[in-house]
Amino acid sequence: MIFDASKKLIRFYGRRKGRSLSVNNQFALQEGAKYFIKNSHLSLTSKLILEDLVEFKPKKTILEIGFGSGENLLKSAKTNPDILYLGADPFLNTNAKCIKEILNYNIKNIMIWPDDIRKIIEFFPSNIFSEIKILFPDPWPKFKHKNRRLIQDNFLISLYNVLKTNGIITLGTDHFIMKSWILEIFQNNSGFQWTAETAADWRTKPIHYVATKYEQKAINENRDPHWFIFKKI
Ligand SMILES: C[S@@+](CC[C@H](N)C(=O)[O-])C[C@H]1O[C@@H](n2cnc3c(N)ncnc32)[C@H](O)[C@@H]1O
């Protein structure tokens, strides 16, 4: 059992595996293990993680939580080889898909945490990330499921700790409940400032972001993605 910083049990309600993990995908996960952050909860310490990260001597480090099939993670890493991208997602099928691309393109500046971000977030050194991206988090729209949403007061405190001052958190969502939830939770935390000045700011996708599967799905189904950027002050 793993607990968060406030000693609350971490429960993950999404899927970790599809109906089957093909032999091909199992092979990709084995091959890709070298891209994984040391994958044992027992050996996780800030020191070990820092050793993993500094090996890259990155100009900066960016965390993408729930990278899905990795469209955005892969494009960002290919475009900015001197930035280290850390992707976290517990869904093994899409992890395998992303790793195949990493291997195909011989990408060197991605590390993967193939699990729930909340299990590792407390172990990152403070002020390590320049940016954190959370694109189309599961909305869990029913009120009775609101505790399953990733964005929660406690989780935001953890994100605050690992983000550099003036660093940003970028969130994208097309779900009307998630839009107001994000604003509500961020408003509860005086450490962050919403950077939007006009409606165009939350209607315009940040430059260089590629459409992820869930963004494309929203557009195909005539839902408007909105983009929220919060700065750590
Ligand atoms: C709706 S999908 C969006 C995927 C991708 N970002 C996109 O836009 O296509 C949400 C993703 O978040 C991942 N996720 C959910 N809870 C998570 C957690 N606690 N830590 C890391 N990833 C998580 C899920 O496995 C899933 O891949």
The ligand as an ORCA input file, in Angstrom:
! r2SCAN-3c Opt
* xyz 0 1
  C      -7.964     10.797    -20.870
  S      -6.387     10.133    -20.965
  C      -5.462     11.414    -21.805
  C      -4.217     10.890    -22.452
  C      -3.394     11.938    -23.235
  N      -2.866     12.961    -22.353
  C      -4.220     12.553    -24.322
  O      -4.484     13.769    -24.241
  O      -4.560     11.844    -25.278
  C      -5.803     10.314    -19.298
  C      -4.477      9.624    -19.087
  O      -4.042      9.904    -17.761
  C      -3.493      8.725    -17.211
  N      -3.571      8.842    -15.746
  C      -4.682      8.760    -14.973
  N      -4.359      8.864    -13.669
  C      -3.005      9.023    -13.625
  C      -2.071      9.145    -12.563
  N      -2.466      9.121    -11.284
  N      -0.747      9.267    -12.869
  C      -0.347      9.291    -14.156
  N      -1.189      9.170    -15.213
  C      -2.499      9.024    -14.954
  C      -4.354      7.606    -17.788
  O      -3.711      6.337    -17.734
  C      -4.564      8.109    -19.207
  O      -3.546      7.663    -20.077
*
